[in-house]
Amino acid sequence: MVNKLWQHGPEVISARNTAMLEAVADLPPIVISDLSGVSASSALRWARFAQDSWMDYLAACSNDDDGCS
């Protein structure tokens, strides 16, 4: 699948990654798995990645004098 996406340029992969991060932020991984056709373990990894990304960002904001504003 990734090879087919690369044929259309890196913008497509970036868009897919953004869409997956948005989806796992709103829906449980098992639902993402059913809707997108990825494995349940892959959807769970995406969910952990999305959660970790926000946790790192929020932790950085709490240590920032400006509060990431």
GULUMLUM-611695 format. One record per residue: residue number from 1; x, y, z of N, C-alpha, C in turn. Coordinates in nm, 3 decimals. Each point is the difference from the previous one (the first is absolute). Layout:
# GULUMLUM-611695
ATOM num    n_c1    n_c2    n_c3   ca_c1   ca_c2   ca_c3    c_c1    c_c2    c_c3
ATOM NUM       X       Y       Z       X       Y       Z       X       Y       Z
...
//
This chain:
# GULUMLUM-611695
ATOM num    n_c1    n_c2    n_c3   ca_c1   ca_c2   ca_c3    c_c1    c_c2    c_c3
ATOM   1   0.082  -0.118   0.000  -0.082   0.118   0.000   0.087   0.125   0.000
ATOM   2   0.106  -0.002   0.079   0.087   0.117   0.008   0.065   0.028  -0.135
ATOM   3   0.037  -0.106  -0.070   0.061   0.020  -0.133  -0.097   0.069  -0.095
ATOM   4  -0.126  -0.040   0.004  -0.099   0.065  -0.086  -0.019   0.146   0.039
ATOM   5   0.003   0.029   0.131  -0.014   0.138   0.045   0.119   0.084  -0.045
ATOM   6   0.119  -0.057   0.006   0.119   0.076  -0.042  -0.005   0.038  -0.147
ATOM   7  -0.069  -0.077  -0.081  -0.013   0.033  -0.142  -0.072   0.133  -0.019
ATOM   8  -0.080   0.038   0.098  -0.076   0.125  -0.009   0.066   0.113   0.078
ATOM   9   0.116  -0.026   0.055   0.076   0.103   0.068  -0.009  -0.009   0.150
ATOM  10   0.097   0.060   0.067   0.004  -0.006   0.147  -0.116   0.074   0.066
ATOM  11  -0.064   0.092  -0.072  -0.113   0.072   0.058  -0.115  -0.094   0.034
ATOM  12  -0.016  -0.105  -0.079  -0.108  -0.096   0.023   0.026  -0.077   0.130
ATOM  13   0.125  -0.040   0.022   0.032  -0.073   0.122  -0.016   0.091   0.121
ATOM  14   0.041   0.124  -0.014  -0.017   0.095   0.109  -0.148   0.018   0.032
ATOM  15  -0.082   0.008  -0.101  -0.144   0.015   0.020  -0.059  -0.124   0.067
ATOM  16   0.046  -0.118  -0.042  -0.048  -0.124   0.062   0.038  -0.006   0.147
ATOM  17   0.124   0.039   0.032   0.045  -0.002   0.138  -0.080   0.098   0.085
ATOM  18  -0.025   0.117  -0.053  -0.080   0.099   0.072  -0.141  -0.051   0.023
ATOM  19  -0.059  -0.060  -0.102  -0.135  -0.054   0.014  -0.004  -0.111   0.104
ATOM  20   0.101  -0.086   0.003   0.003  -0.109   0.098   0.014   0.056   0.141
ATOM  21   0.085   0.100   0.018   0.015   0.060   0.133  -0.129   0.066   0.047
ATOM  22  -0.069   0.066  -0.092  -0.128   0.062   0.035  -0.104  -0.106   0.035
ATOM  23  -0.001  -0.108  -0.076  -0.099  -0.106   0.023   0.021  -0.068   0.135
ATOM  24   0.125  -0.034   0.032   0.024  -0.070   0.126  -0.019   0.092   0.121
ATOM  25   0.000   0.129  -0.023  -0.027   0.093   0.110  -0.149   0.000   0.035
ATOM  26  -0.085  -0.035  -0.097  -0.145   0.006   0.019  -0.068  -0.136   0.017
ATOM  27   0.062  -0.105  -0.050  -0.064  -0.132   0.000   0.091  -0.104   0.064
ATOM  28  -0.057  -0.105   0.057   0.082  -0.108   0.055   0.078  -0.071  -0.111
ATOM  29   0.118  -0.051   0.032   0.082  -0.067  -0.102  -0.072  -0.113  -0.073
ATOM  30  -0.084  -0.077   0.068  -0.067  -0.111  -0.067  -0.095   0.050  -0.108
ATOM  31  -0.062   0.115   0.022  -0.088   0.060  -0.102   0.083   0.045  -0.119
ATOM  32   0.115   0.062   0.027   0.090   0.043  -0.107   0.044  -0.122  -0.081
ATOM  33   0.029  -0.109   0.070   0.041  -0.122  -0.068  -0.108  -0.049  -0.095
ATOM  34  -0.123  -0.002   0.046  -0.111  -0.046  -0.084  -0.026   0.093  -0.118
ATOM  35   0.006   0.130   0.025  -0.031   0.097  -0.105   0.110   0.012  -0.106
ATOM  36   0.125  -0.006   0.044   0.110   0.026  -0.094   0.064  -0.125  -0.057
ATOM  37  -0.026  -0.113   0.064   0.058  -0.125  -0.051   0.140  -0.028   0.053
ATOM  38   0.051   0.083   0.093   0.129  -0.031   0.060  -0.022  -0.100   0.113
ATOM  39   0.107  -0.067   0.040  -0.014  -0.097   0.107  -0.031   0.071   0.131
ATOM  40  -0.056  -0.074   0.093  -0.033   0.057   0.132   0.128   0.046   0.070
ATOM  41   0.107  -0.076  -0.015   0.126   0.040   0.065   0.057   0.127  -0.062
ATOM  42  -0.017   0.015  -0.130   0.046   0.123  -0.067  -0.081   0.120   0.046
ATOM  43  -0.130  -0.017   0.011  -0.086   0.108   0.048   0.034   0.037   0.143
ATOM  44   0.033  -0.099   0.081   0.039   0.026   0.138   0.132   0.076   0.005
ATOM  45   0.094  -0.036  -0.087   0.128   0.074  -0.005  -0.023   0.145  -0.040
ATOM  46  -0.090   0.024  -0.097  -0.033   0.136  -0.040  -0.060   0.077   0.118
ATOM  47  -0.088  -0.065   0.074  -0.063   0.066   0.115   0.104   0.035   0.106
ATOM  48   0.091  -0.092   0.025   0.106   0.028   0.098   0.089   0.113  -0.049
ATOM  49   0.032   0.000  -0.129   0.082   0.107  -0.057  -0.070   0.135   0.015
ATOM  50  -0.127   0.004  -0.030  -0.076   0.125   0.011  -0.005   0.047   0.145
ATOM  51  -0.024  -0.092   0.090  -0.006   0.034   0.142   0.136   0.047   0.050
ATOM  52   0.104  -0.071  -0.036   0.135   0.037   0.043   0.038   0.137  -0.053
ATOM  53  -0.038   0.027  -0.124   0.033   0.129  -0.059  -0.063   0.113   0.080
ATOM  54  -0.127  -0.014   0.035  -0.067   0.104   0.077   0.056   0.009   0.140
ATOM  55   0.032  -0.112   0.061   0.054   0.003   0.135   0.134   0.073   0.002
ATOM  56   0.084  -0.027  -0.099   0.128   0.070  -0.008  -0.020   0.150  -0.020
ATOM  57  -0.094   0.033  -0.086  -0.030   0.141  -0.026  -0.052   0.069   0.126
ATOM  58  -0.094  -0.063   0.068  -0.056   0.059   0.120   0.104   0.012   0.111
ATOM  59   0.087  -0.098   0.010   0.107   0.007   0.099   0.094   0.116  -0.031
ATOM  60   0.030   0.019  -0.128   0.086   0.112  -0.039  -0.069   0.133   0.031
ATOM  61  -0.131   0.006  -0.023  -0.074   0.123   0.030   0.001   0.031   0.148
ATOM  62  -0.011  -0.101   0.083  -0.003   0.026   0.144   0.135   0.048   0.051
ATOM  63   0.107  -0.033  -0.072   0.133   0.046   0.038   0.039   0.130  -0.068
ATOM  64  -0.083   0.048  -0.089   0.028   0.122  -0.076  -0.059   0.120   0.072
ATOM  65   0.074   0.109   0.007  -0.048   0.121   0.066  -0.123   0.057  -0.069
ATOM  66  -0.007  -0.011  -0.132  -0.113   0.054  -0.076  -0.118  -0.095  -0.005
ATOM  67   0.018  -0.124   0.042  -0.110  -0.097  -0.004  -0.036  -0.042  -0.141
ATOM  68   0.096   0.005  -0.093  -0.020  -0.041  -0.140  -0.111   0.081  -0.066
ATOM  69  -0.017   0.122   0.038  -0.106   0.081  -0.062   0.052   0.077  -0.118
//
